[in-house]
Amino acid sequence: MTRGFYIGRFQPYHRGHHRVIEQIAAEVDELVVGIGSADQSHTLDNPFTAGERMVMITKCLADLDLVTYVVPIEDINRNSVWVSHVQAMSPTFDVAYSNNPLVIRLFEESNIDVHQSPMFEREQLEGTTIRDRMRQDEDWRELLPDPVVATIEEINGITRIQHVADTDKSGRADPE
């Protein structure tokens, strides 16, 4: 049995992420999906909470013929121990999947096999582009799986993104 690990911020989980997971599913028996920056929410770059992202992803993966685990991974801002942190927060895994050069390097330095996955329609299927479309009231629904659209609508996520963009250019809460 082979268990893979795929990490992303999934802000939000989009059709590109889903296509990557569909390809990974052909290579592994089980997959751990790590939600990176799980401690971040309500900012321009990270508008959705870890719990909201867990719902989005879990609903999207329900139809796949693949055992999946969705786990939050908080930022620790110490690259030298990041892989150990991931391993402590996750079920064990045999191979990691990433296209992030730093993530690849950190896993390789820890002697973990890393596979890169193809990027799908990257010019459109990119979190920043999708969040910008949401903020500007442009078409965004077509870029996301239906369960993600439903979750964003349920939590009033567009209003959140627009409010954060209008009131908080730094991405940090204003204590005043």
N, C-alpha and C positions, 0 to 999 in steps of 0.2 A: 504494500500500500504506500502511495506517495501523497504527502500533504504539502500543498503550496501555501505561500504567503504573498498577498498582494496589498500594498499600502497606497493610500491616497488621502487627500483631504476631502474629496467628494463634496465640494461646495458649489453646486450640488452634484450628485451622482447623475451622469448623463449617458447618452447612447454610446459614446466612445468607451466609457468605462465598461458598459455592459458588453460591448463587442469584445473587449480585451478578456473579460471574465469568461465569455463563451469559448474563446480560443484556449485559455488556460484550462478550462474544463476538459478539453481533449487530452491534456497531458498529466492531470493529477486525479486522484480518487477523492480527495477532500481539499477544501480551500479555506484558509483563514483570510478574511478581509479586514485589514487594519485601518481604522479611521484615524488618520494622522491629525495632529493639532486638535485632539479631542477636548482639550481644555479651553479652546477658543470658540467664541460665538458673539453674535451681535456686533460684528465689525464689518468694514467694507470687504475685506478679504475672506472673512469667515462668518457669514451671517447666520448659519444654521448651527444648532447645538449638536453635540455628539448623539444625544438621544433621537433627535429628528433625523439625523443622517442614518442612524441604525434602522429606523423605521423605513426610510426610503430604500435602503439597500436590501434589507430583509425581504420586503415585499417584492422587489425586482428579482431576487434570486429564488423565490419560492417555486417557480416553474422549471428551473434548471434541474437536470438529472445529476446533481452534485451535492454532496454533503458540505455545508458551509457553516462557518462560525464568523460572526461579526464582532470585533473587539475594539474598544476605544484605546487609543495610544496617545497619551498626553505628551506635549513637548517637554523636554528636559534641558534643552540648550547646552548639552555636553556631548559632542560627537564621539568622544573616546569611550563612552559607556552606553551610547544609544542602542546598539544592537543587543546588549545585555538587557536593557530596559524593555525592548520589544519582546525578547524571548521570555522575560518574566511576566509580561502582560498577555501572552498569547499561548495557545496550545503549541506543542512542538511542531516544527515543519522541516521539510527536507530541501526545499528550493524556494527562493524568493523571486518575485517578479517586480521589476521596476525599470523605468527609463530615466530616473533622476540620477545624474552622475555621482552626486555625493552619497546617496543611498546605496548605489551599486558599489562604490568604493568601500563604504563602511561594512557592508555584508561580506564583500570579498576579503577584506582584512580580517574578518572573523571566520574565514574559511567556510562560508556558506555559498553554495552554488547559486548564481543569479542568472536569470534569463530576462532578456529584454523582450518587450512585446510591441507589436506594431501599433502605431498611432493611427486613429481613424478620423478623417476629416478634421484634422487638428485646427485648421483656420476657423472652423465654426464650433467644433466640440472642444471647447476650452473654457474652464470655469470663469475666468475673467470676462470673456466675451459674453457668456450666458448671463452672468450677473449684471453686466452693463445693459444688456437687452432688457432684463427685468426692471432695472432702475429707470430706464428711459421709456418704459411702456411699449417696447417693441416686441415682435413675435419671438417667443422663447420656448413655448410648449413643445414644438416639433422636435426640439433637440434633446428632450428628456423622455425617459420611459413614462408611461401613463401613471404608474403608482407614485412616481416622484412628483409629477404635476399635481396629483390629488393631495399628496402630503403638503406641498407648498401652499396650495389653496386652503387646506384645512387649518394650517397654522397662521394664515394671513402673511405669508412670507414676503410677498411683493411689497406690502405696506412696510414691513420691517426694513427691507433693503432700501427702499426709498427714504424712509425716516433716517436710517443710519447715514445714508449718503448726504442728506440735507443738513444734518445736525452734528455730524462727527467725522470730520475729514481726517482725523488722526487714527481712527479705529479704536480709540480708548474712551472709556466712560468719563464724562466730565463730573468731578466730584462736587461741583457747585450747584 
